[in-house]
Amino acid sequence: MKLDGLMMTRQKFSKNIERVVKTKRISYLEAIIVVCEESGLEPEDVKKYISPAIRSKMEAEAIKLNLMKEKNRSIELQ
């Protein structure tokens, strides 16, 4: 049995997110939900898989859509 195919890593998760964003032309947040559904992961459990690069891209999208206050421009993942 090959464990690499069964375990999700930060690198795999990031690659999957980038793939979904590019192919489906959706936001990073939406892509995270799609990858969770594809992988059988709960969205609440993926904080550890979100890389700093993906986090920055999500933050940029949130700022662009005015979803974040000017004073606090950081995403707090719970």
C-alpha positions as CSV (number, residue, x, y, z in Angstrom):
1,M,0.0,0.0,0.0
2,K,1.4,3.4,-1.0
3,L,0.9,5.9,1.9
4,D,1.8,8.9,-0.3
5,G,-1.5,8.5,-2.2
6,L,-3.6,8.4,1.0
7,M,-2.1,11.2,3.0
8,M,-2.7,14.9,2.3
9,T,0.2,17.2,2.6
10,R,0.5,21.0,2.5
11,Q,2.2,20.7,-0.9
12,K,-0.5,18.4,-2.4
13,F,-3.3,20.5,-1.0
14,S,-1.7,23.7,-2.5
15,K,-1.2,22.1,-5.9
16,N,-4.9,20.9,-5.9
17,I,-6.1,24.4,-4.9
18,E,-4.0,26.0,-7.7
19,R,-5.3,23.4,-10.2
20,V,-8.9,24.0,-9.3
21,V,-8.6,27.8,-9.4
22,K,-7.0,27.6,-12.8
23,T,-9.3,25.1,-14.4
24,K,-12.6,26.2,-12.9
25,R,-11.8,29.9,-12.7
26,I,-13.1,30.3,-9.2
27,S,-11.8,32.0,-6.1
28,Y,-9.3,30.4,-3.7
29,L,-11.9,30.1,-1.0
30,E,-14.3,28.3,-3.4
31,A,-11.4,26.1,-4.6
32,I,-10.7,25.1,-1.0
33,I,-14.3,23.9,-0.6
34,V,-14.0,22.0,-4.0
35,V,-10.8,20.3,-2.9
36,C,-12.3,19.4,0.4
37,E,-15.2,17.7,-1.3
38,E,-12.9,15.9,-3.7
39,S,-10.7,14.7,-0.9
40,G,-13.3,13.9,1.7
41,L,-11.8,16.5,4.1
42,E,-13.8,18.8,6.4
43,P,-13.3,22.5,5.6
44,E,-12.8,23.0,9.4
45,D,-9.8,20.7,9.3
46,V,-7.7,22.2,6.5
47,K,-6.1,25.1,8.3
48,K,-2.9,23.1,8.7
49,Y,-2.8,22.5,4.9
50,I,-3.1,26.1,3.8
51,S,0.3,27.4,2.7
52,P,1.4,31.0,3.3
53,A,1.2,31.5,-0.5
54,I,-2.4,30.4,-0.7
55,R,-3.2,32.4,2.5
56,S,-1.8,35.5,0.8
57,K,-3.8,35.0,-2.4
58,M,-7.0,34.5,-0.3
59,E,-6.2,37.7,1.6
60,A,-5.7,39.6,-1.7
61,E,-9.1,38.4,-3.0
62,A,-10.8,39.4,0.2
63,I,-9.3,42.9,0.1
64,K,-10.3,43.2,-3.6
65,L,-13.9,42.3,-2.7
66,N,-13.9,44.6,0.3
67,L,-14.5,41.7,2.7
68,M,-11.8,42.9,5.1
69,K,-11.6,46.0,7.2
70,E,-8.9,48.5,6.3
71,K,-7.5,48.4,9.8
72,N,-7.2,44.6,10.1
73,R,-5.9,43.2,6.8
74,S,-5.2,39.7,7.8
75,I,-7.2,36.5,7.5
76,E,-7.8,34.7,10.8
77,L,-8.4,31.0,10.0
78,Q,-10.0,29.2,12.9
